[in-house]
Every structure is written in C-alpha cells, then in structure tokens.
C-alpha cells in the first residue's frame, strides 16, 4: 500500500536495525556526540518551502531507523541518501496535506493513544515505557502519528481518489498480497477485503500517479540548502529513484 512506502514507524512495528550494512554518514551530518565538535541540534540543514529541517530532526530520523540513540546505522535497504529523500518527501506531503485541508487534532491523537492503551491493556506508564523502547516520547509519537495521518490523507486525495482501481486490479492485488488479509480464523475472503483494497490498494497506475505527484511537489518546492553534505546525499538519493 502507498503509505507503507514512506517507512513511517508506528507503535507495534519493529525498529529497523537489521543487517551489518552501515550508511556512510558524512562527519557534518553525524549525530552530535559522534562529532569531535558538538553541533547544536537546532542547526538548520535545509529549509523546505520555508520550513526548517534541523540537525536534531535528522538525528531523530537516524535513531528511529537504527535501533539506538546516536547509532548511525541503517539497514541495507535504506542508506542515508534514501533516508534524506524519504524524509524531505514526507515534509512536502505534510505541507501539501495541510493545503488541501487534511488535519489531525490533539484530541484525535489522544483518542488514538487511549485506543492503543486499551487494545494492549497498558497503563499510561506502561504505554510510555513501550514508546521509550522505540526511542520515542508521548510528544514525538503524537507528532509522528499526526504526520502519518496527514500523509495518508493527502495520498488519498491526490492519488487514490483520482485513480480508482479497475475491475480486475483488486483481485490481482488480493492474490499477490494475501499476507495482508489474514485473521485469527484464516484468510479474509476477497469479497470482504474488496472495499479496503479499492480504497488503499496499490496498482501500477497508482504508483505512476504517485511518482508523478511527488515529482511535481519536488519541482515546485523551494529548497534553501544550508549543508552541502545533506544536499549531496539528497541528490544521490534522487538519482537512484
């Protein structure tokens, strides 16, 4: 599904720490304590349409994907250039989501937290401990869930709603993604899964529309680069898309 391509970590998912492959993180982008001279986390690395992306933001992204604070290690599927592209794409998607009326309020975040606590029978302290194990606080988890909701909303408005699946595509998606339609009682029948597939399912036409949409966002965006290493990593990531 399209939103899964953004690699946003949610409660209950594993932190991507696998493999021994290490991203080659330039010294100027390394986590602060890994540098000979500590750089402030508030240092702006790039402004995207006027919104700042800081050293602290980058370090948080690396931490969430590496399995530990300050460990600049990504799995082999997401080296640093790809991470930079994904993160800045996410900024563009969130910005565009706000423009088209997408929103996720504090009350909705609280309701979501309450739902998770109830689902997993957690006290508030236990819930915070679970987040801490994923190197998150309540505040950063809420910000992440808001970002995820805005991205899902704008993807639906700008891609899924504009490119409905054909009669054959839901069946094709179902047959090739059966692992997404499992329950305690076995495989969910196609007729029950069809509406979900129509709303969220992937297809070649939707992937093309999504790629074109992202390219439009990038080409229309104003990037004010403050760090040459970050720009080089971004350009390298884009070249491999």
Secondary structure, 3 states (H helix, E strand, C coil): CHHHHHCCCCCCCCCCCCCCCCCCCCHHHCCHHHCCCCCCCCCEEEEECCEEEEHHHHHHHHHHHHCCCCCCCCCCCCCHHHHHHHHHHHHHHHHHHHHCCCCCCHHHHHHHHHHHHHHCCCCHHHHHHHHHHCCCCHHHHHHHHHHHHHHHHHHHHHHHCCCCCCCCHHHHHHHHCHHHHEECCEECCHHHHHHHHHHHCCCHHHHHHHHHHHHHHHHHCCEEECCHHHHHHHHHHHHCC
